Amino acid sequence: MERNIYAGVVTSKGQVTVPKPIRERLGLKRGDRIEFIAEDRRTVVRRARVKGNTFAKYAGALGTFKNGKKEINAWVRGLRDE
């Protein structure tokens, strides 16, 4: 088993910069959440699991388009003209 050790520094606010090789390994990008799992004598850090559809809260925010593609395209053109 290959083992690499990376270090970070804890700030006065308890913040830690995740080393780049670990961010890449976990596929982390700005704004992503991570989890800390305490297991017996070790702590595991992993990408937080997303629960449900993250866009569900925006459902219906734009109303409905009854005439399909033409109406949507007209709406987008109107936004661009503003």
MOSUL-V911608 format. One record per residue. N is the residue number from 0. RES is the residue in three letters. SS is DSSP state (helix for helix, strand for strand, loop for the rest). NEAR is the number of other C-alpha atoms within 8 Angstrom. Layout:
# MOSUL-V911608
n: {N;N}
res: {RES;RES}
ss: {SS;SS}
near: {NEAR;NEAR}
This chain:
# MOSUL-V911608
n: {0;1;2;3;4;5;6;7;8;9;10;11;12;13;14;15;16;17;18;19;20;21;22;23;24;25;26;27;28;29;30;31;32;33;34;35;36;37;38;39;40;41;42;43;44;45;46;47;48;49;50;51;52;53;54;55;56;57;58;59;60;61;62;63;64;65;66;67;68;69;70;71;72;73;74;75;76;77;78;79;80;81}
res: {MET;GLU;ARG;ASN;ILE;TYR;ALA;GLY;VAL;VAL;THR;SER;LYS;GLY;GLN;VAL;THR;VAL;PRO;LYS;PRO;ILE;ARG;GLU;ARG;LEU;GLY;LEU;LYS;ARG;GLY;ASP;ARG;ILE;GLU;PHE;ILE;ALA;GLU;ASP;ARG;ARG;THR;VAL;VAL;ARG;ARG;ALA;ARG;VAL;LYS;GLY;ASN;THR;PHE;ALA;LYS;TYR;ALA;GLY;ALA;LEU;GLY;THR;PHE;LYS;ASN;GLY;LYS;LYS;GLU;ILE;ASN;ALA;TRP;VAL;ARG;GLY;LEU;ARG;ASP;GLU}
ss: {loop;loop;loop;loop;loop;loop;loop;loop;loop;strand;loop;loop;loop;loop;loop;strand;loop;loop;loop;helix;helix;helix;helix;helix;helix;helix;loop;loop;loop;loop;loop;loop;loop;strand;strand;strand;strand;strand;strand;loop;loop;strand;strand;strand;strand;strand;strand;loop;loop;loop;loop;loop;loop;loop;loop;helix;helix;helix;loop;loop;loop;loop;loop;loop;loop;loop;loop;loop;helix;helix;helix;helix;helix;helix;helix;helix;helix;helix;helix;helix;helix;loop}
near: {2;3;4;4;4;5;5;8;6;9;7;5;5;6;7;8;7;7;9;6;6;8;11;8;7;8;6;9;6;4;4;8;6;8;9;8;7;8;7;4;5;6;8;9;8;8;10;8;4;6;5;4;6;7;6;6;5;6;7;6;5;5;5;5;7;5;6;7;6;7;10;9;8;8;8;8;8;8;7;6;5;4}
